[in-house]
C-alpha cells in the first residue's frame, strides 16, 4: 500500500510540474500575441508550492536531500545512528509544529483571494500543513527503522544516498 502511495505522490508531482510548464508556456505565447493570460501565472505559482512540498517528500524518501557528512561519516556506526535519531526527532518536532501552524494559516486565508485568479489563498497555504505532514510521516518511518537498527548492528538510516553507506 505504501508503494502505491509513493507512486501516486510521484505521479501527482509529475503531472503538476507538467501543468506548470504548459501554463507558463501558454502565458508566454499568448502574451506574445497580445492576449496575456494573467491567471495562468497565478495558477502556476500555486502549483509550484505544491510541487515543492511533494518533491521534498519524494527526495526525503530517497535520502536525496543535500547533506554535509564529512565529519558524521567518520563516527562509529552506533554514534552515527544515535546522531541520526536525535536530528530526526528535532526535525520531526519542527515538521509537526509547521503542520499545526500551517493549518492555522490556511484557516486565516480562506477568504483571501490569490492574485487575479479568484482562487482562495487557502489552496496555496494548505500546501504547508499537508507537505509538512507528509514529510513527518516519511521521517517517522525512517526513524522507526533507525531505532530498530540500534537493537541490531547499527546502520545509519538517513545517509543512504550520500556515498551509499547505511542503505536500509
C-alpha positions as CSV (number, residue, x, y, z in Angstrom):
1,X,0.0,0.0,0.0
2,X,2.9,2.4,0.8
3,X,4.4,1.7,-2.6
4,X,1.2,2.7,-4.3
5,X,1.0,5.8,-2.3
6,X,4.6,6.8,-3.2
7,X,3.9,6.1,-6.8
8,X,0.7,8.2,-6.7
9,X,2.6,11.0,-5.0
10,X,5.3,10.9,-7.7
11,X,2.6,10.9,-10.4
12,X,0.8,13.9,-8.9
13,X,4.1,15.8,-8.6
14,X,5.0,15.0,-12.2
15,X,1.6,16.0,-13.5
16,X,1.6,19.2,-11.6
17,X,5.0,20.0,-12.9
18,X,3.9,19.3,-16.5
19,X,0.8,21.6,-15.9
20,X,3.1,24.4,-14.7
21,X,5.3,24.1,-17.8
22,X,2.2,24.2,-20.1
23,X,0.7,27.2,-18.2
24,X,3.9,29.2,-18.3
25,X,4.5,28.4,-22.0
26,X,0.9,29.3,-22.8
27,X,1.2,32.5,-20.9
28,X,4.3,33.4,-22.8
29,X,2.8,32.6,-26.2
30,X,-0.5,34.4,-25.5
31,X,1.4,37.5,-24.2
32,X,3.4,37.5,-27.5
33,X,0.1,37.6,-29.4
34,X,-1.1,40.4,-27.2
35,X,-3.6,38.4,-25.1
36,X,-1.9,37.8,-21.7
37,X,-3.3,35.0,-19.5
38,X,-2.8,36.7,-16.2
39,X,-4.5,33.9,-14.2
40,X,-2.1,31.3,-15.6
41,X,0.9,32.7,-13.8
42,X,-1.0,32.8,-10.6
43,X,-2.1,29.2,-11.0
44,X,1.5,28.1,-12.0
45,X,2.8,29.7,-8.7
46,X,0.1,28.0,-6.7
47,X,1.0,24.6,-8.2
48,X,4.7,25.3,-7.8
49,X,4.2,25.5,-4.0
50,X,2.6,22.1,-4.0
51,X,5.2,20.5,-6.3
52,X,7.9,21.9,-4.0
53,X,6.5,20.1,-0.9
54,X,5.7,16.9,-2.8
55,X,9.2,16.9,-4.3
56,X,10.7,17.4,-0.9
57,X,8.9,14.4,0.4
58,X,9.9,12.3,-2.5
59,X,13.5,13.4,-2.0
60,X,13.3,12.6,1.7
61,X,12.1,9.1,0.9
62,X,15.1,8.5,-1.4
63,X,17.6,10.2,1.0
64,X,18.4,12.7,-1.7
65,X,18.5,15.9,0.2
66,X,21.8,17.7,0.3
67,X,23.8,16.9,3.3
68,X,27.3,17.5,4.6
69,X,28.6,14.4,6.2
70,X,32.3,14.9,6.2
71,X,32.5,14.6,10.0
72,X,29.5,12.4,10.5
73,X,30.6,9.6,8.3
74,X,33.8,9.3,10.4
75,X,31.7,8.5,13.5
76,X,31.3,4.8,14.6
77,X,28.1,3.3,13.3
78,X,26.3,3.4,16.7
79,X,27.2,7.1,17.3
80,X,26.1,8.0,13.8
81,X,22.8,6.2,14.3
82,X,22.2,8.0,17.6
83,X,23.0,11.3,16.0
84,X,20.6,10.5,13.1
85,X,17.9,9.7,15.6
86,X,18.5,12.9,17.6
87,X,18.4,15.1,14.5
88,X,15.3,13.2,13.1
89,X,13.5,13.8,16.4
90,X,14.3,17.5,16.2
91,X,13.2,17.8,12.6
92,X,10.0,15.8,13.4
93,X,9.1,18.3,16.1
94,X,9.7,21.1,13.7
95,X,7.5,19.5,11.0
96,X,4.7,18.8,13.4
97,X,4.8,22.4,14.6
98,X,4.7,23.6,11.0
99,X,1.7,21.3,10.3
100,X,-0.3,22.9,13.1
101,X,0.8,26.4,12.3
102,X,0.3,25.9,8.6
103,X,-3.3,24.7,9.3
104,X,-3.9,27.8,11.3
105,X,-2.5,29.9,8.5
106,X,-4.8,28.1,6.0
107,X,-7.9,28.8,8.1
108,X,-6.9,32.5,8.3
109,X,-6.6,32.7,4.5
110,X,-9.9,31.1,3.5
111,X,-11.5,34.4,2.4
112,X,-8.4,35.9,0.8
113,X,-8.1,35.7,-3.0
114,X,-4.9,34.7,-4.8
115,X,-3.9,37.3,-7.3
116,X,-6.2,37.8,-10.3
117,X,-7.3,34.2,-10.4
118,X,-10.1,34.4,-7.8
119,X,-8.8,31.2,-6.2
120,X,-8.8,31.1,-2.4
121,X,-5.3,31.7,-1.0
122,X,-6.0,28.8,1.3
123,X,-5.2,26.5,-1.6
124,X,-1.7,27.9,-1.5
125,X,-1.2,27.9,2.2
126,X,-2.7,24.4,2.6
127,X,0.4,23.0,0.9
128,X,2.4,23.8,4.1
129,X,0.4,21.6,6.6
130,X,-0.1,18.8,4.0
131,X,3.5,18.9,2.9
132,X,4.9,19.0,6.4
133,X,2.6,16.2,7.5
134,X,3.8,14.1,4.5
135,X,7.4,14.8,5.4
136,X,6.7,14.0,9.1
137,X,5.2,10.6,8.1
138,X,8.2,9.8,5.9
139,X,10.6,10.8,8.6
140,X,8.7,8.8,11.2
141,X,9.1,5.7,9.1
142,X,12.8,6.3,8.7
143,X,13.1,7.0,12.5
144,X,11.4,3.7,13.3
145,X,13.9,1.9,11.1
146,X,16.8,3.7,12.7
147,X,15.6,2.8,16.2
148,X,15.2,-0.8,15.2
149,X,18.7,-0.8,13.8
150,X,20.0,0.2,17.2
151,X,19.0,-3.1,18.6
152,X,20.9,-4.9,15.9
153,X,24.2,-3.8,14.4
154,X,23.6,-0.1,14.0
155,X,23.2,1.0,10.4
156,X,22.8,4.7,9.7
157,X,19.5,5.1,8.0
158,X,19.5,8.7,6.9
159,X,22.7,8.8,4.8
160,X,21.8,6.2,2.2
161,X,22.2,8.4,-0.8
162,X,25.4,10.1,0.3
163,X,28.2,7.7,-0.5
164,X,25.9,4.6,-0.4
165,X,26.6,3.9,3.3
166,X,23.9,2.6,5.6
167,X,21.3,1.8,3.0
168,X,18.3,0.2,4.7
